[in-house]
Amino acid sequence: MVKHRIRYTLDAVDDLDSIFDYISDDKRDAAAGMLERIENTILKLADNPRMGAVLPANDLSLVEPGYRRIVVKPYIVFYRIGKGEIFIARVLHCRQDWMNLLFENSFENA
C-alpha cells in the first residue's frame, strides 16, 4: 500500500495555531498535548486515508462532495483524499458552525 503525503491548507494551519493559542492561555502543556493528539491522528491518514467518515451528501448540497472527517475530541479534522495526497482542509471545534467555516473559502486554496 502506498503511503499518502499529508498537506495542510493555510486555513488548517491557522486553525491549529488558534487551537494552541486558545488552550495555552491557561495550560501550555495541555495545548501541546492536544496538538500532538491531532497530529498523531492526522498522520494515521497517510496509511489509512479512508478511516474518516464521509460527510453526508445532503450536507454538501452546495459544494462538491469528497470531504471526510475524523474526530479528535473536541475537534473535527476535515480532509479530502487526492492522488497520493491527503489535504487537511480545516481543524474545527465541534461546537463551531463548521459547515459554514469549512466552505466559506474555496478548497482550491490548498
N, C-alpha and C positions, 0 to 999 in steps of 0.2 A: 504494500500500500504506500502511495506517495504522501509524504508529509506536506501539508499546505503551509504556505507562508502567511503570517499574520500581518495585516496592515491596518492602521488606525486612521480614521478621518480626523481632521482638525477638531471637529465637534467632540469626538470621543476623547481626544487628548485634553480638551478644555474641561470636559465632564470629570475626568479623573483628577485633574488639578483642583477643580471645585470641591470634589468629594474630600480630597486630602485637606484642603484649607478649612472646610466646614468642621470636619471631625477634629482636626488638630488644634482648633481654638480651645478645646477642653483637654484632649488627650492625644498627644503626638504619637505615642506608641500604638494606640488604638487605630489611628489614621493609617499608619504604616502597615499594620496588620490587615486592615480592610483592603487596602490596595493590593497587598500580597495575595489575599484570597481571590480577589477579582482577577489578577494577572494569572495566577495558577489555573483558574478555571478557563480563562481565555486560551492559555497555552494548550490545554487538552483538546481544543478545537483543531489544532494542527493535525492531530492523528485521527480525530473523530468529528469531522465538520458537521455531521448531521445529528449530533447529540442534542441540539437545541430544538425546541418546539417551533413548528412553522406558525407564523401569525395567521389567524383565520382569514380567509379571503374576504369575508364580509366586513372585516375591519379595514381592509385595504381598497375599498371601492374607488378611491380617488387617486391611488398610486399603483405603481407596478408591484406585482407580488414577488415573493422570494425572500422576504425577511424572516429571520428566525430569532429566537430569544432564549437565553439561558438566565436563570435566576441565581444570584449570589446575594441572598437576603441581607439587607432590604433593597438591593439594587437589581436592575434588569439590564443585561447586556444584549444589545440588538446588533445583529450582523447579517451579512449576506455571503454566500459562497460564490466565488468567482473561479475562473480556470486556474487551478493550482494555488489560489489565494483565498483567504478569509478576510473580509472587510468589516472591521468593527465600526459600526455607524455611530452608536451612542451608548452611554452607560448612565442610566437614569434611575432615580429613586422611585420605588413602586408607587409612592403617593403623588408623584408628579403627573401632570397631564401628558403622559408620554406619547400618545398618538399625535398630538399637535406638535410637540417638541421634535419627535422623530422625523416628521415630514414637513417641517417648516422650511427647511433648506433642501435643495436638490441633493440626492445621494451622490451625484456625479462629481461632487467636490472632493471626492476621495483622493 
